[in-house]
Structures are given as C-alpha cells and as structure tokens.
Amino acid sequence: MSKTANPKRKALRSREAEAFGKVLHRLRTAKGLSQEELGFRSETNRTYISDMERGNKEPCLTMLFRISRALETAPSLLFKSLEAMLKS
C-alpha cells in the first residue's frame, strides 16, 4: 500500500499544511521553478519541497524565510495567500 493510500497518514496532515502546500505549489510554478530548483535556492532538497507541497511536512520559520527569498517574494505574501486559501 502506498503512503498516500493510508487514511491514517492523511488524517495526520493539518488543514494549514495542506493549504500551505497548495500556495507553495502555485507560487513555485508561477515562477517557473522545478521542485529541485526551489530546493536548491532554499537550501533544502526536492523531497522536502515535495513533502511540503503535498501537506506532509510543515516548514519551520527559517524555512519559510528561505522559501520566500528563493521565490523572490515577501514572507507576508506567503501568509496572506495562506490565509486566503484557508478562508475559501
């Protein structure tokens, strides 16, 4: 059985982590970056980017700032986008 097919694993994901993942994916693709390139620019790896985009990982504050620098956007934009996603 794959990890995504496990209902317990899905239940462990927070609504906020899933919303952040959608925001991250949207911003990354809008900039034309691969997961690998974003990982390199934010000093992490492609797997961690993928895990965040799928809502499996929640980034720490340091990583949020690295990601925003890599995306050439303000951290506040990440949070505003996240808030808007959670309200919808």
Phi, psi and omega per residue, in radians:
M1 nan 2.361 3.140
S2 -1.320 2.816 -3.116
K3 -1.113 -0.632 -3.105
T4 -1.279 -0.341 -3.138
A5 -1.428 -0.185 -3.108
N6 -1.390 1.967 -3.102
P7 -1.117 -0.514 3.101
K8 -1.140 -0.705 3.128
R9 -1.094 -0.746 3.121
K10 -1.061 -0.694 -3.111
A11 -1.154 -0.438 -3.125
L12 -1.327 -0.341 3.129
R13 -1.254 2.372 3.097
S14 -1.517 2.699 3.089
R15 -1.035 -0.670 3.141
E16 -1.154 -0.723 3.139
A17 -1.130 -0.707 3.112
E18 -1.158 -0.708 3.115
A19 -1.158 -0.737 3.104
F20 -1.058 -0.706 3.122
G21 -1.037 -0.703 3.110
K22 -1.161 -0.734 3.107
V23 -1.098 -0.812 -3.137
L24 -1.043 -0.810 3.141
H25 -1.060 -0.785 -3.137
R26 -1.080 -0.806 3.139
L27 -1.161 -0.715 -3.138
R28 -1.098 -0.821 -3.115
T29 -1.223 -0.562 3.082
A30 -1.102 -0.556 3.102
K31 -1.470 -0.101 3.132
G32 1.291 0.482 -3.118
L33 -1.748 2.491 2.983
S34 -1.401 2.885 3.050
Q35 -1.063 -0.673 3.140
E36 -1.103 -0.776 -3.140
E37 -1.167 -0.728 3.094
L38 -1.107 -0.707 3.087
G39 -1.033 -0.800 3.127
F40 -1.070 -0.833 -3.104
R41 -1.165 -0.476 -3.129
S42 -1.791 0.238 3.048
E43 1.072 0.702 3.037
T44 -2.440 -2.828 -3.112
N45 -2.109 2.932 -3.102
R46 -1.023 -0.661 -3.106
T47 -1.092 -0.721 3.139
Y48 -1.165 -0.704 3.080
I49 -1.055 -0.812 3.119
S50 -1.047 -0.775 3.126
D51 -1.081 -0.701 3.110
M52 -1.166 -0.744 -3.123
E53 -1.116 -0.509 3.118
R54 -1.556 -0.020 3.127
G55 1.405 0.243 -3.130
N56 -1.519 -0.325 3.131
K57 -2.277 2.522 3.060
E58 -1.954 2.117 -3.073
P59 -1.264 2.592 3.035
C60 -1.401 3.010 -3.107
L61 -1.039 -0.745 3.121
T62 -1.026 -0.771 -3.133
M63 -1.160 -0.629 3.091
L64 -1.053 -0.718 3.111
F65 -1.211 -0.683 3.088
R66 -1.088 -0.759 -3.139
I67 -1.111 -0.792 -3.127
S68 -1.105 -0.677 3.068
R69 -1.117 -0.767 -3.126
A70 -1.100 -0.587 3.123
L71 -1.533 -0.024 -3.120
E72 0.947 0.856 3.132
T73 -2.439 2.796 -3.141
A74 -1.327 2.494 3.052
P75 -0.973 -0.590 3.137
S76 -1.081 -0.550 3.095
L77 -1.160 -0.665 3.082
L78 -1.040 -0.791 -3.117
F79 -1.212 -0.693 3.106
K80 -1.107 -0.740 3.113
S81 -1.133 -0.683 3.111
L82 -1.125 -0.793 3.118
E83 -1.050 -0.759 3.135
A84 -1.113 -0.691 3.130
M85 -1.141 -0.693 -3.134
L86 -1.219 -0.496 3.139
K87 -1.356 -0.410 -3.079
S88 -1.453 nan nan
